[in-house]
Amino acid sequence: MTKERPRQLKAAPAIIVAIGLAMLTGCTTRPSPEVLKPVHLSAPVGSEAAPDRVSVLAATNRSPDSLRGGFGGTWAQKLTYEEYAFSVPPGRKDTAITYPTAKPDPERQFAVVERKQLLKDAFVRQALASVQADGTIGIFVHGYNYSYQEALYRTAQIAADANIQGAPILFSWPSAASVTGYVADRDAALSSRSELNSLVTSLSASGKVKRIILFGHSMGGFLVMETVRQLKLQHRDDVVGKLVVVLAAPDIDVDVFRSQLADIGKMPIPISLLVSKDDGALVASSFIAEERARVGRLDIDDPVIREAALKERVRVIDITSIQASDGLGHDRYASLVKFGAQIASFENGKRSSPGDVGAFVFDAAGAAISSPFRLAGRVVGSQ
């Protein structure tokens, strides 16, 4: 009994945090698969601006929900491929997504206006048609507690705010979309490595593709790293060499991440970590994991972290200055896309140089990335 008591007391904060997250999630109604049904929209009389229109490609290893027309949280044996067109309300001030009602208002609400399922070959052709002029294509991998429709609409928001030409790709793994499904989600993410591997490899096979931005949020970052590790162990350096890995608020144990880096080795383009010390969701996952530190909460004010970033040849970028809308500081990445030009200037796509790695701060006010750490005139974050 005496041995069990400390463990129970230690678990108490995790329970409190989980309840808080559940209450936060319960404050809003989560969208049902009904929001995936295409609707016909006509601009209201007297409207000031027509809604924007963006396209999204989606690949998922979720099992179809035939009754409601969406995808659930159970695992499928193969990937399903889809293409969507979205109406996006103009003049939005933040990253909040207003889902369509029975009679959608295009000035306020996002809405699906086209949807079709594709065979793999057709999907790849559509993806290659969306490759940027410089040979770049992007894949977004969502995090824990996401439904298919939530991930899809988030991808549409990112595409609209980043003004992406062509169609970004969503890879949606079978999250249970439940606050209490953390362990189940981690298993589902881990089981999805081969499917994400297959998608990345299929796109990389084209000479038209020069760079694949593999953007993982939260637990999706864990899946991204495991997939890159798998590619490396398969000796697919031809694929790994095209990858630009960006991990936003990565929900990865620090020691696990160190092990992943050891297996992956030096990448041609350094891995970028978007972190913030006040990420409440990662506080919760740390408690669940017996208070083990998460990569997404690295403190770049810590000299040990700065030194480790240089040693491991990664970029650790503090994005605390970016406004969050979820009350937890976990969704800052969704606002970061508005500063795409500044990010692009930081990541020039060339082979890594000494100044490309280290600890940096993203200054939202100045819309720039810089390193505030100067020792004897030397910027920490360069060599």
Phi, psi and omega per residue, in radians:
M1 nan -0.743 -3.095
T2 -1.139 -0.500 3.130
K3 -1.330 -0.521 -3.094
E4 -1.366 -0.509 -3.034
R5 -1.050 -0.842 3.131
P6 -1.021 -0.660 -3.120
R7 -1.123 -0.689 -3.139
Q8 -1.173 -0.704 3.131
L9 -1.159 -0.646 3.134
K10 -1.159 -0.571 -3.108
A11 -1.350 -0.320 -3.067
A12 -0.982 -0.807 3.125
P13 -1.033 -0.625 3.133
A14 -1.089 -0.707 3.120
I15 -1.131 -0.759 3.132
I16 -1.060 -0.794 -3.141
V17 -1.109 -0.739 -3.139
A18 -1.074 -0.716 3.101
I19 -1.094 -0.720 3.113
G20 -1.070 -0.734 3.106
L21 -1.135 -0.690 3.128
A22 -1.109 -0.721 3.120
M23 -1.123 -0.697 -3.138
L24 -1.119 -0.799 3.138
T25 -1.113 -0.635 -3.087
G26 -1.258 -0.181 -3.125
C27 -1.248 -0.370 -3.136
T28 -2.150 2.628 3.108
T29 -1.449 2.191 -3.122
R30 -1.411 2.495 -3.064
P31 -1.245 2.465 3.063
S32 -1.536 2.966 3.082
P33 -1.050 -0.191 3.100
E34 -1.003 -0.500 -3.098
V35 -1.270 -0.077 3.090
L36 -1.542 -0.175 -3.122
K37 -1.331 2.243 3.135
P38 -1.103 2.481 3.124
V39 -2.177 2.713 3.059
H40 -1.687 2.222 -3.103
L41 -2.093 2.491 3.002
S42 -2.282 2.393 -3.088
A43 -1.102 2.279 3.132
P44 -1.061 2.603 3.108
V45 -1.071 2.301 3.122
G46 1.447 0.119 3.141
S47 -1.180 2.501 -3.060
E48 -1.386 -0.548 -3.096
A49 -2.570 2.517 3.097
A50 -1.312 2.587 3.116
P51 -1.145 2.645 3.051
D52 -1.305 2.861 3.119
R53 -2.344 2.223 3.109
V54 -2.287 2.690 3.092
S55 -1.943 2.578 3.113
V56 -2.409 2.343 2.988
L57 -1.772 2.470 -3.098
A58 -2.324 2.366 3.019
A59 -2.187 2.287 -3.077
T60 -2.478 2.529 3.002
N61 -1.864 0.459 2.974
R62 -1.422 2.686 3.053
S63 -1.414 2.407 -3.138
P64 -1.110 2.515 3.020
D65 -1.772 1.565 -2.997
S66 -1.132 -0.502 -3.102
L67 -1.244 -0.650 -3.059
R68 -1.924 -0.034 3.048
G69 1.398 0.302 3.135
G70 -2.166 -2.577 3.117
F71 -2.388 2.446 -3.087
G72 -1.713 -2.727 -3.087
G73 -1.822 0.156 3.090
T74 -1.607 2.746 -3.016
W75 -1.509 2.410 3.080
A76 -1.783 2.822 -3.133
Q77 -1.501 -0.196 -3.127
K78 -2.577 2.900 3.129
L79 -1.426 2.514 2.977
T80 -1.947 2.422 -3.074
Y81 -2.047 2.359 -3.137
E82 -2.429 2.813 3.056
E83 -2.283 2.350 -3.102
Y84 -2.248 2.633 2.907
A85 -2.119 2.359 -3.091
F86 -2.062 2.524 2.885
S87 -1.652 2.216 -3.090
V88 -2.052 2.196 -3.110
P89 -1.067 2.383 -3.122
P90 -1.383 2.796 3.015
G91 1.177 0.441 3.126
R92 -1.217 2.541 -3.091
K93 -1.712 -0.322 -3.107
D94 -2.516 -2.956 -3.068
T95 -1.666 0.075 3.139
A96 -1.075 2.483 3.137
I97 -1.927 2.109 3.046
T98 -1.732 2.036 -3.069
Y99 -1.386 2.712 -3.086
P100 -1.229 2.569 3.030
T101 -1.767 -3.007 -3.116
A102 -1.003 -0.620 3.052
K103 -2.117 1.550 -3.013
P104 -1.078 2.513 3.062
D105 -1.839 1.845 -3.056
P106 -1.136 -0.277 3.107
E107 -1.442 -0.266 -3.115
R108 -2.148 -0.480 -2.944
Q109 -2.046 2.514 2.933
F110 -1.279 2.694 3.074
A111 -2.805 2.547 3.020
V112 -1.408 2.240 3.114
V113 -1.961 -0.302 3.055
E114 -2.560 2.511 3.096
R115 -2.658 2.316 3.035
K116 -2.646 2.588 3.104
Q117 -1.565 2.529 -3.075
L118 -2.167 2.629 2.913
L119 -1.340 2.828 -3.045
K120 -1.003 -0.799 -3.097
D121 -1.071 -0.716 3.126
A122 -1.180 -0.662 3.103
F123 -1.070 -0.816 -3.135
V124 -1.090 -0.704 3.114
R125 -1.079 -0.759 3.119
Q126 -1.123 -0.681 3.121
A127 -1.125 -0.757 -3.126
L128 -1.180 -0.510 3.083
A129 -1.208 -0.305 -3.118
S130 -1.696 0.020 3.139
V131 -1.099 2.359 -3.135
Q132 -1.188 2.911 -3.102
A133 -1.026 -0.528 -3.140
D134 -1.552 0.138 3.100
G135 1.519 0.298 -3.093
T136 -1.685 2.445 3.015
I137 -2.398 2.590 -3.051
G138 -2.105 2.481 3.073
I139 -2.183 2.214 3.098
F140 -1.826 2.262 3.117
V141 -2.054 1.983 -3.062
H142 -1.278 3.047 -3.084
G143 -1.838 -2.827 -3.123
Y144 -1.126 2.616 3.021
N145 1.113 0.695 3.088
Y146 -2.043 2.313 2.939
S147 -1.471 2.901 3.127
Y148 -1.030 -0.805 -3.084
Q149 -1.180 -0.627 3.096
E150 -1.121 -0.758 3.128
A151 -1.131 -0.672 -3.119
L152 -1.165 -0.816 3.121
Y153 -1.145 -0.630 3.083
R154 -1.098 -0.705 3.106
T155 -1.099 -0.682 3.100
A156 -1.116 -0.718 3.112
Q157 -1.088 -0.773 3.137
I158 -1.093 -0.765 3.141
A159 -1.065 -0.721 -3.122
A160 -1.204 -0.811 -3.074
D161 -1.250 -0.514 3.123
A162 -1.515 -0.088 -3.122
N163 0.951 0.810 -3.117
I164 -1.274 2.254 3.051
Q165 -1.482 2.276 -3.066
G166 1.590 -2.892 -3.039
A167 -1.994 2.046 2.994
P168 -1.196 2.829 -3.093
I169 -1.955 2.286 2.993
L170 -1.741 2.248 2.908
F171 -1.847 1.997 -3.075
S172 -1.926 1.943 3.108
W173 -1.580 2.854 -2.957
P174 -1.361 1.185 3.009
S175 -1.125 2.506 3.105
A176 -1.281 -0.186 -3.127
A177 0.920 0.826 -3.134
S178 -2.493 2.408 3.112
V179 -1.034 -0.628 -3.108
T180 -1.467 0.059 -3.068
G181 -1.703 0.464 -3.043
Y182 -1.032 -0.868 -3.110
V183 -1.153 -0.739 3.114
A184 -1.074 -0.695 3.127
D185 -1.138 -0.691 3.137
R186 -1.103 -0.714 3.084
D187 -1.126 -0.725 -3.127
A188 -1.140 -0.689 3.110
A189 -1.124 -0.791 -3.126
L190 -1.097 -0.623 -3.113
S191 -1.303 -0.157 -3.046
S192 -1.721 0.136 -3.109
R193 -1.026 -0.813 -3.060
S194 -1.158 -0.601 3.130
E195 -1.200 -0.753 3.086
L196 -1.174 -0.670 3.046
N197 -0.974 -0.809 -3.130
S198 -1.076 -0.750 -3.139
L199 -1.110 -0.850 -3.119
V200 -1.084 -0.751 -3.116
T201 -1.137 -0.689 3.141
S202 -1.092 -0.718 -3.129
L203 -1.288 -0.660 -3.096
S204 -1.153 -0.409 -3.078
A205 -1.106 -0.386 -3.133
S206 -1.444 2.321 3.073
G207 -1.157 -0.288 3.119
K208 -1.200 -0.463 -3.104
V209 -1.568 2.022 3.127
K210 -1.753 -0.583 -3.125
R211 -2.437 2.387 3.027
I212 -2.052 1.924 3.082
I213 -1.394 1.974 -3.122
L214 -1.817 1.731 -2.986
F215 -1.841 1.957 -3.120
G216 -1.985 2.258 3.104
H217 -1.808 2.318 3.013
S218 0.990 -2.137 3.125
M219 -1.146 -0.398 3.032
G220 -1.107 -0.504 3.059
G221 -1.149 -0.650 3.063
F222 -1.078 -0.764 3.110
L223 -1.107 -0.732 3.124
V224 -1.044 -0.832 -3.120
M225 -1.124 -0.690 3.101
E226 -1.140 -0.597 3.119
T227 -1.225 -0.761 3.101
V228 -1.093 -0.712 3.095
R229 -1.058 -0.756 3.125
Q230 -1.093 -0.753 3.106
L231 -1.061 -0.711 3.142
K232 -1.140 -0.753 3.135
L233 -1.183 -0.381 3.058
Q234 -1.508 0.051 -3.139
H235 1.073 0.617 3.103
R236 -1.634 1.059 3.138
D237 -1.130 -0.410 3.101
D238 -1.134 -0.562 3.111
V239 -1.461 -0.848 -3.109
V240 -1.017 -0.597 -3.125
G241 -1.134 -0.311 3.124
K242 -1.683 -0.083 -3.000
L243 -1.494 2.370 2.944
V244 -1.998 1.807 -3.033
V245 -1.636 2.127 3.081
V246 -2.164 2.160 -3.110
L247 -2.012 1.994 -3.122
A248 -1.737 2.134 -3.109
A249 0.822 0.887 -3.033
P250 -1.096 2.197 3.089
D251 -1.569 1.310 -3.106
I252 -2.315 2.297 3.032
D253 -1.013 2.375 -3.073
V254 -1.013 -0.738 -3.132
D255 -1.241 -0.604 3.060
V256 -1.109 -0.726 3.126
F257 -1.096 -0.725 3.113
R258 -1.066 -0.698 3.111
S259 -1.162 -0.706 3.098
Q260 -1.081 -0.766 3.121
L261 -1.080 -0.659 3.134
A262 -1.098 -0.671 3.138
D263 -1.315 -0.624 -3.098
I264 -1.336 -0.682 -3.106
G265 1.363 -2.982 -3.111
K266 -1.226 2.213 3.094
M267 -1.668 2.581 3.130
P268 -0.974 -0.698 3.063
I269 -1.966 2.091 -3.055
P270 -0.998 2.551 3.052
I271 -1.209 2.398 3.105
S272 -1.892 2.274 3.087
L273 -1.947 2.168 3.080
L274 -1.774 1.964 -2.949
V275 -2.213 2.827 3.002
S276 -2.731 2.359 -3.048
K277 -1.205 -0.420 -3.035
D278 -1.760 0.456 3.140
D279 -1.289 1.824 -3.073
G280 -1.167 -0.578 3.138
A281 -1.149 -0.644 3.128
L282 -1.321 -0.419 2.971
V283 -1.062 -0.762 -3.141
A284 -1.113 -0.798 -3.112
S285 -1.159 -0.533 3.068
S286 -1.123 -0.738 3.091
F287 -1.097 -0.766 3.133
I288 -1.046 -0.609 -3.117
A289 -1.602 0.540 3.102
E290 1.072 0.737 3.042
E291 1.103 0.537 3.058
R292 -1.487 2.410 -3.046
A293 -1.161 2.538 3.103
R294 -1.882 2.543 -3.095
V295 -1.061 -0.616 -3.084
G296 -1.184 -0.146 3.113
R297 -1.985 0.398 3.106
L298 -1.041 2.444 -3.113
D299 -1.757 1.861 -3.083
I300 -1.311 -0.101 3.010
D301 -1.330 -0.224 -3.122
D302 -1.454 2.087 -3.141
P303 -0.985 -0.547 3.128
V304 -1.125 -0.709 3.132
I305 -1.169 -0.738 -3.137
R306 -1.102 -0.734 3.130
E307 -1.147 -0.704 -3.134
A308 -1.146 -0.649 3.125
A309 -1.063 -0.715 3.096
L310 -1.185 -0.773 -3.108
K311 -1.103 -0.757 -3.096
E312 -1.483 -0.098 3.116
R313 1.011 0.970 3.037
V314 -2.214 2.829 3.037
R315 -1.782 2.183 3.054
V316 -1.962 1.944 -3.036
I317 -1.989 2.038 3.119
D318 -1.388 2.084 -3.111
I319 -1.970 0.467 -3.117
T320 -1.025 -0.473 -3.108
S321 -1.238 -0.262 3.129
I322 -1.355 2.358 -3.126
Q323 -1.240 2.386 3.072
A324 -1.828 2.678 -3.128
S325 -2.013 -0.086 -3.047
D326 -1.660 -0.014 -3.136
G327 1.384 -0.084 -3.112
L328 -2.050 -0.184 -3.089
G329 1.304 0.344 -3.059
H330 -1.725 -0.224 -3.065
D331 -1.957 0.436 -3.119
R332 -1.037 -0.535 -3.112
Y333 -0.963 -0.550 -3.094
A334 -1.173 -0.486 3.082
S335 -1.514 -0.424 -3.068
L336 -1.102 -0.495 -3.066
V337 -1.090 -0.361 3.108
K338 -1.143 -0.356 -3.141
F339 -1.786 0.600 -3.063
G340 -0.996 -0.649 -3.128
A341 -1.112 -0.694 -3.139
Q342 -1.215 -0.687 3.089
I343 -1.106 -0.734 -3.122
A344 -1.105 -0.630 3.137
S345 -1.221 -0.506 3.097
F346 -1.316 -0.725 3.135
E347 -1.791 1.687 -3.075
N348 -1.568 0.002 3.046
G349 1.422 -0.012 -3.123
K350 -1.523 2.988 3.089
R351 -1.040 2.628 -3.019
S352 -1.115 2.491 3.028
S353 -2.097 2.889 -3.058
P354 -0.931 -0.606 -3.084
G355 -1.385 -0.039 -3.078
D356 -1.415 -0.224 -3.034
V357 -2.081 2.806 3.131
G358 2.200 -2.785 -3.088
A359 -1.870 2.330 -3.071
F360 -2.407 2.849 3.060
V361 -2.156 2.311 3.023
F362 -1.574 2.104 -3.120
D363 -1.729 1.783 -3.087
A364 -1.116 -0.589 -3.118
A365 -1.128 -0.741 3.137
G366 -1.673 -0.030 -3.122
A367 0.859 0.924 -3.123
A368 -2.559 2.776 3.061
I369 -1.912 2.263 -3.125
S370 -2.563 2.965 3.029
S371 -1.966 2.134 -3.117
P372 -1.532 0.015 -2.990
F373 -1.666 1.914 -3.126
R374 -2.153 2.186 3.097
L375 -2.171 2.019 -3.123
A376 0.918 0.736 3.077
G377 1.428 -0.037 -3.118
R378 -1.747 2.327 3.101
V379 -1.394 2.102 3.077
V380 -1.279 2.207 -2.990
G381 2.115 -0.050 3.020
S382 -2.368 2.913 -3.099
Q383 -2.222 nan nan
